[in-house]
Amino acid sequence: MFRGRTAVFADQVIVGNASLRLKKVQLTDAGTYKCHITTSKGKGNANLEYKTGAFSMPEMNVEYNASSENLRCEAPRWFPQPTVVWASQVNQGANFSEVSNTSFELNSENVTMKVVSVLYNVNINNTYSCMIENNIAKATGDIKVTDSEIKRRSHLQLLNSKASSCVSSFFAVIWVLLPLSPYLMLK
């Protein structure tokens, strides 16, 4: 399954760079990779945990009904499946799970999913936040609706991978985000 996608930097091996390059990364490449090196000066082991994923920024909109206003939070690409939590500036700590509905729709490439969450019966002059999070990233969309304007803001936080050392070996966690769309970023 790696045929034609791997290479070493032959000219760098002599100076200690035994890196292995993997091209055309796929979801199926995720897993733990082990490297065992033996030289005249000794030997060593290295383990690398390789994970894949995707994330995108949420877009916030107002949906007007005859009797109420709803907020729609939509993000086009996420993998693995995230959690979605709504928050309010005025009602801090409130649980909005009873007045919201979140759906996950598999995209056409059958890997990432579109996230859509609707918060029902919102109040004017309040700021609401839609937080979408998986083990790669946390994206937040904020929206404030007043009688005269709508203000939107969004931000993204990449969640750190933890790397730890082991006796006579090295273990690292690396996230690689597949180039499935322009919404994906590389970490």
Backbone torsions as a table, in degrees:
resi	resn	phi	psi	omega
1	MET	NA	-12.0	178.0
2	PHE	-101.2	-0.8	-175.8
3	ARG	-55.9	128.0	178.1
4	GLY	78.0	2.2	-177.7
5	ARG	-116.5	-1.8	-177.2
6	THR	-117.7	154.6	177.1
7	ALA	-161.2	151.8	170.6
8	VAL	-110.5	161.1	178.5
9	PHE	-91.6	83.4	-171.4
10	ALA	-51.8	-41.1	-178.4
11	ASP	-72.5	-13.6	-178.6
12	GLN	-97.5	-16.0	-177.3
13	VAL	-59.4	-38.8	-177.9
14	ILE	-61.7	-27.3	179.3
15	VAL	-100.1	10.2	173.5
16	GLY	101.3	1.5	178.9
17	ASN	-94.6	101.0	179.5
18	ALA	-105.9	32.0	-177.9
19	SER	-62.0	144.7	175.8
20	LEU	-109.6	127.1	-180.0
21	ARG	-98.9	131.9	177.1
22	LEU	-117.4	119.0	-178.7
23	LYS	-99.8	163.9	177.8
24	LYS	49.9	57.9	-176.8
25	VAL	-60.6	139.5	-179.0
26	GLN	-128.5	161.2	177.2
27	LEU	-57.8	-35.6	-178.0
28	THR	-69.3	-10.7	177.1
29	ASP	-77.4	-10.8	-179.9
30	ALA	-62.5	143.3	178.2
31	GLY	151.2	-169.6	179.9
32	THR	-100.9	128.5	178.5
33	TYR	-110.1	136.6	-179.9
34	LYS	-118.6	136.1	179.1
35	CYS	-124.4	127.8	177.1
36	HIS	-117.9	124.1	-177.4
37	ILE	-123.3	131.8	175.3
38	THR	-128.6	126.9	177.4
39	THR	-131.4	178.6	177.9
40	SER	-66.6	-19.2	-179.0
41	LYS	-95.1	-3.9	179.2
42	GLY	144.3	-169.0	179.0
43	LYS	-139.9	162.8	-178.9
44	GLY	-158.7	165.2	179.1
45	ASN	-128.7	149.5	174.6
46	ALA	-143.1	137.3	175.4
47	ASN	-117.4	138.5	179.4
48	LEU	-130.9	122.5	175.1
49	GLU	-96.4	122.0	-174.1
50	TYR	-111.9	123.0	-178.3
51	LYS	-123.3	153.7	177.8
52	THR	-123.2	156.1	178.8
53	GLY	-177.6	176.4	-179.0
54	ALA	-148.1	154.7	176.1
55	PHE	-154.5	161.2	178.0
56	SER	-150.5	161.8	-179.5
57	MET	-78.5	141.4	177.3
58	PRO	-79.1	146.7	173.8
59	GLU	-108.6	129.6	-176.4
60	MET	-106.5	133.4	178.3
61	ASN	-141.4	160.2	176.8
62	VAL	-103.3	133.6	173.6
63	GLU	-110.9	122.6	-178.3
64	TYR	-98.1	128.6	172.5
65	ASN	-113.4	172.1	179.5
66	ALA	-62.0	-35.8	-174.4
67	SER	-110.9	-10.9	-176.7
68	SER	-156.5	171.8	174.0
69	GLU	-118.1	136.6	178.6
70	ASN	-118.6	155.6	174.8
71	LEU	-110.8	138.7	179.5
72	ARG	-118.3	127.0	178.6
73	CYS	-116.4	119.9	-175.5
74	GLU	-132.6	130.8	177.1
75	ALA	-130.5	125.7	-169.3
76	PRO	-74.3	-26.0	-174.0
77	ARG	-145.2	119.6	174.4
78	TRP	-141.8	142.5	171.9
79	PHE	-162.3	132.5	-7.1
80	PRO	-67.9	173.8	-175.3
81	GLN	-56.9	130.2	-178.7
82	PRO	-91.1	175.0	167.6
83	THR	-102.8	154.3	178.9
84	VAL	-127.7	128.5	179.5
85	VAL	-131.8	133.4	175.3
86	TRP	-98.4	146.6	176.5
87	ALA	-139.5	160.9	-179.2
88	SER	-132.8	140.6	178.9
89	GLN	-68.7	-38.9	-177.8
90	VAL	-77.2	-43.9	-177.3
91	ASN	-103.1	62.4	-176.7
92	GLN	-62.0	135.0	-179.9
93	GLY	85.2	-1.6	-179.8
94	ALA	-69.6	147.2	176.9
95	ASN	-98.4	113.6	-177.1
96	PHE	-97.8	10.2	-177.1
97	SER	-63.8	-28.5	-180.0
98	GLU	-78.0	-20.6	-176.9
99	VAL	-116.4	22.7	177.5
100	SER	-137.3	160.9	178.0
101	ASN	-139.3	126.4	-178.7
102	THR	-119.8	135.5	176.9
103	SER	-129.2	153.3	179.0
104	PHE	-125.9	120.8	-178.0
105	GLU	-117.7	125.0	179.7
106	LEU	-64.4	131.0	178.9
107	ASN	-76.0	171.1	-173.9
108	SER	-61.1	-26.2	179.5
109	GLU	-82.2	0.0	177.9
110	ASN	59.6	32.3	178.0
111	VAL	-127.1	-61.6	-178.0
112	THR	-87.2	166.0	178.9
113	MET	-129.3	148.4	174.5
114	LYS	-87.3	132.7	-179.4
115	VAL	-107.3	126.6	176.3
116	VAL	-131.2	124.7	177.7
117	SER	-131.1	134.3	-180.0
118	VAL	-119.5	130.4	175.3
119	LEU	-106.4	123.9	-173.2
120	TYR	-94.3	151.2	172.2
121	ASN	53.6	56.7	-179.7
122	VAL	-81.3	158.7	179.1
123	ASN	-97.6	142.5	174.4
124	ILE	-67.6	154.4	178.3
125	ASN	62.7	41.7	175.8
126	ASN	-139.9	149.3	175.9
127	THR	-103.4	127.3	179.0
128	TYR	-113.7	147.0	178.6
129	SER	-124.4	137.6	174.8
130	CYS	-113.3	114.7	-177.3
131	MET	-109.2	120.8	179.1
132	ILE	-112.2	127.1	-174.0
133	GLU	-145.9	136.2	167.1
134	ASN	-131.6	-166.9	-176.3
135	ASN	-79.6	6.8	176.1
136	ILE	-105.1	-48.2	-170.4
137	ALA	-147.7	161.4	172.7
138	LYS	-128.1	118.1	179.1
139	ALA	-113.6	134.7	-178.8
140	THR	-126.2	131.5	173.5
141	GLY	-113.6	128.4	178.1
142	ASP	-112.6	142.6	177.2
143	ILE	-143.6	135.2	175.9
144	LYS	-124.0	124.6	-179.4
145	VAL	-112.7	123.7	174.6
146	THR	-120.0	179.7	178.5
147	ASP	-63.2	-26.5	-173.3
148	SER	-113.0	-14.9	-177.0
149	GLU	-157.8	166.5	174.3
150	ILE	-124.9	125.2	178.0
151	LYS	-112.7	132.8	180.0
152	ARG	-124.1	146.9	176.0
153	ARG	-153.4	145.3	176.2
154	SER	-142.7	153.5	176.6
155	HIS	-150.7	160.4	-173.8
156	LEU	-131.0	137.7	176.4
157	GLN	-126.6	122.3	173.9
158	LEU	-80.8	133.5	-178.9
159	LEU	-89.5	133.2	-175.1
160	ASN	-70.5	140.1	169.9
161	SER	-85.1	145.0	-179.8
162	LYS	-97.0	131.3	175.7
163	ALA	-115.6	141.0	179.6
164	SER	-135.9	155.0	179.8
165	SER	-99.7	148.9	176.2
166	CYS	-123.8	162.5	179.5
167	VAL	-62.6	126.5	178.8
168	SER	53.8	18.9	174.4
169	SER	-150.8	167.0	-178.5
170	PHE	-125.6	136.3	179.2
171	PHE	-125.7	131.9	178.3
172	ALA	-138.5	153.1	174.8
173	VAL	-112.7	125.1	-178.7
174	ILE	-120.6	130.7	174.0
175	TRP	-101.9	130.1	172.0
176	VAL	-125.2	125.5	-178.5
177	LEU	-98.0	122.6	-173.9
178	LEU	-67.4	143.1	179.8
179	PRO	-79.3	67.4	-179.1
180	LEU	-84.8	-25.9	-178.5
181	SER	-162.3	170.7	177.8
182	PRO	-69.1	-6.7	-179.7
183	TYR	-81.9	-10.5	-176.0
184	LEU	-91.4	146.1	178.7
185	MET	-122.6	156.4	-179.0
186	LEU	-99.5	132.2	177.3
187	LYS	-121.3	NA	NA
